[in-house]
Amino acid sequence: MALKTTFPVPPEQPPLIPISPPRRPPLPDKEAPPQRRVKRESKQKLAKSLGDGARAARQKAGLTQADVAERIGVATEVYGRLERGLLMPSVPTLRRICMALHLPADSLLALGTGQPSVWEEAPPPPPAPEEPAMRRLMRHVRKLSPTQIRALSLVAATLRREED
């Protein structure tokens, strides 16, 4: 004889009524949208000014976007967006940009204090100028394992011997 198991049938539930989110109060005298627009435009102008200043300093230093991006620890695409004024950097990133380009934050932020920055008082000796191709090669080399570096060193030594 098999036992028959029965389960209680739940009572029918009424259909769920969707609950709409609470309504926002109306804006007072329609002042908020123009204020937001002004704030957004101000931020866009600052981002554009900051990007233009960074681009001018980078070009003056003879660096590529990839060089600066590597020095400040961001992707090249991110730095490119920053230079085009499409991205506002965080404060730590802004500081790293200033340090990499030897540029006072005042000039990037369009502030005129008239006081020289620390690196303007005693500029470090300029590094030996490297060609962009050499900097690009060094970026790749830094990502190699020790075994790969030894192999690359042997290839470079062989190429030098062939030149002589």
N, C-alpha and C positions, 0 to 999 in steps of 0.2 A: 504494500500500500504506500503510495507516494503522498508526501505531505504537500499541501497546497499553501503557498505563501501569498498572503495578500498585503498590499500596501495601501495606506490610507490615501485617498484622492484629495489633493489640496482644493480648497474652495476657489472658485473663479475670482480673479482679482479684477478690479475695474482698470480700464486702460490708463496708462500714465499720461499725465498732462505735462507737456513741456513747460519748463519754467524759464521765462526770459530773464536776462540779466537786468539789474536795476537801471533805470533811466538816469542819465547824467543830467544834472541841473543845467538849464540854459546858460549860455555864456553872458556875462553882464555887459550890456551895451556894445557887444561885438568888438571888444578891445583885445581879447586874447589871441585870435589868429594873427593880426598884424604884429603883435609883440613877439609871437613865436617866429613869424616870418623874418622879422628884423634880427632876432637872435640867431636864426639859422643862417641868414645872409652874412651876419657878422662873423660867425664861425667859419663859413666858407671863405670869406675874404682873408681871415687869419691863416687858414690852411693853405690858401694859394700863396700868400705872402711868405709863409714859412717855407713852402716848397721851392719858390723862386729863389729865396736866399740860400737854401741848401744847395740847389743846382749851381748857382753862381759860384759858391765857395768850392764845391766839388770840382767844377771845371777849372777854376783858378789853380787848384792843387794838382790838376792833371790826373785825376782819378776817374775810374769808371763807376757806374752805379753798383756793379758787382763788388768792387773794392770796398766801397763805403758800407754796403750791406753786410759784407763779411766782418768788417771791423766793429759794427754795432750789434751784430748778432741777429739780423733779421734776413728773411728771404729777399732776393733781388727784386722780385715782383712787388713785395710790400714796400721796399724803399722807392721803387719807381712810382707807385701810387702816391706815396708821400710827396715826392717831388712834383707830381702833377697837381697837387692840392686836393686829392681825393680822399686823403686819410690824415687824421690828426694824430700825431704820436703821443704816447703816454709821457709823463714827466721823466721817468728813467730813460726812455728811448731818446727823448729830446736832449737829455744830458749827454748820452753816448754820442749822438750826432755832433753836438758842439765839441766834444773832446776829439772825435775822429777828424773833424774838419778844422780844428783850431779856430773856432768861431765863437764869439760871445753870444750867449742866449739872447741878450738884448737886441742884437741885430736880427736874429731870426724871428723874434717876437715883435719886432718893430717898436722897441722901446729905446729911447735915447737917454742913457744916464750920463754919458760923457766920461765915465771912469773906465780905464783900460782893464781888460780881463787879466787873469793871472798869466796866461800863456803869452799875452801881448807884451808884458813887462820884460820877460826873459825868454825869447823864443828858443825852442830846442834846435839843435843843428838839423838842417834838412837832410832827410835820408837820400841815399844815392838814387837818382831817378831810374825806375825800372820801366821797361816797355809793358804795355798791356798784355802782350802774349806771355811774357815771363810771369806776371802776376797771376794770370789765368792758369798757367802750368803749375805754379806753386800752390794754388788752391786745390788742384787735383792731387798733388803730391802729399799734401797734409792729410788727405783722407785715406792714404794707402797704409797697409799693414807693414810691420817691419820686414817681413819676407819680400813683399812687393817692392819696398824701397831698396833692398839689397839688389834685387833683379834690375830695377831701373838704374841703379848706380853702375852696375856692370854694363848695361847697354850704353849709358852715357860715356863711360870710359872707353868702350870700343869705338864709339863714334868719334871721340876726340883723337884716338890713335889713327883712325882712317884719315882725319884731316891733316895730320902731321906728315 
